[in-house]
Amino acid sequence: MKCLVLGKNGQLGHELQFTRPANLTIAAYGSDELDIRDSDLLSTIVETEKPDVIINAAAYTDVDGAETATSLAFDINARGPLNVANAARGSCKVIHISTDYVFDGNSSTPYPPDAPVNPINIYGQSKAMGEQNLLRDPDLDIQIVRTSGVYSLHGRNFVKSILAKALIEDEIRVVDDQIFAPTWSRNLARAIWVLLESQISARIVHFTDSGRASWHEFACAIYAEARELGILNKHLTLVPISSDDYSGAARRPAFSVLDPTQTRKLLSNPGKSWRQGLRDMLIDYQTCS
């Protein structure tokens, strides 16, 4: 089987290549090689590579930046996935990566895959439109994988931001009233490969590491694990603040925990806890530093 990975330089793109099953061949492209807004180039590459499946991990992910770069966010996150699907039409399957931010956060229980979307920021709106562009065509062979709070050794993410700030600051203010499920991108990548091998037909699936946390709880765990592993050797104060005190341009959902129960049952995989995923990632971080 051959897989075309789009977004190879992103957090998930790196891990998809790292965790590739032995019986699978990968052709991977970054945005500098293949911009998913370019439908003609997409079609040419799909015709050349002849993949059995395309994993679209390419996205505009700057949540605050999307509030002003609205056209760019919609071009990449909404129109781009449809370009990918149209290039693949009739020849291969598309697995498209989406986000918990398609939900408004007004729920008090985890969102199942069939919950109605209602995004409250531009990033979420662009990702929701990307989903809708794919789902409205029953003839497309697509699967949408929603996830949450992704972090890794690569790219910009919350874990690396906390570690970097901890080296130069003694106090960090972190939001404590937004609840989500932190997810190590390596666990997500492995789940995607199992999904592919299992040939599960559901058009939308959810996968995250198990459990939930506020950003402040997540930051405290990062600090505690980093101290225990010897990555950080200084005192750091993590101050909980409300969303109203956070200076970001975009509103965030207060509760965006996804329900991956159905996916785990289908895969016979109970999933790792987010705390274990964090520790595993930090061990890798320590090794690579």
Steps between C-alpha positions, in 0.01 A plus 500: 500500500620851420407809701535864398552716810427872465646731763813293556676769704221546752463332837289213369682479167829428675346229715316334212835454330669383822231241581445375144405130493761279333258386230421854386682743270480874561533796265502814716467865397527823696329828415817623330473209255123470471252769598156339534348820360655404164247257354693444176823407678306275737348311211838464332666364814216255570522375142878464533515342846190280457432464873245265654425758769571869562535629856437873503683638801557836329320788670514862609517456880566848641177546696560865586657581164193368319293785644680741266629259232145386433532444125818298544343283771196422284708442188715239676258346750172514306581497129826307525343174626250504214785542254666195657181295482430599140855402400446163670148446366453153360858392566573499874375567851557828688552524876455862603615632838267737684461655843300530821463871422210426265290490821383799704601364841156538656468129576584351839560151357747385231391559140420184298580493127138573403461808724401814306789738437484865600845663494557828681819621331627537143737205525216272615269639232756431228556145622125438528449622144776267386313210659170606344659529156604136528188360667247649257623271220401138576717372216826617658696226678593706805548465873528798734710449814440766764755544776591744776792687654770343284864539604833343396875553474442683172350836418334751730288361783402560861747255657801650327372851575479427875847345502646797313331757724610313812863562408463878501198572723423424863123538466267397218128581484289217354126474431321262736140511370544331161480120515631269226688172447876547444620257230853396409526499122681163502201333663275667244720384211497141624121512533466627143705209366283254693187672369629461148587134544165430668309645202240654732232667288381775736533839329582685824704356786646655813838418647678658795708378787275408792402738777457875505674806641492877504792680340618589850484136612687400186768764567538378860545144372760615247693674777473205740609242242782722371629550856488127571689421179759770565402708198422798727687570822347826618194616688213613282168650605204420276219746565145397402306767313159521336436514127394862546851581619666329204609740228445273197305637203276193461237364734561142612238240592473453876456123465621327185557145621434248222344160566725234341310205654364376168843516335668314785237227487543464125877482539497292821730767640437651845739788424778643713439766761603850403739508796681189373514646150651817640766308692586291193538815291721666763724194517548534124557875545769430759670246273501738203615809694 
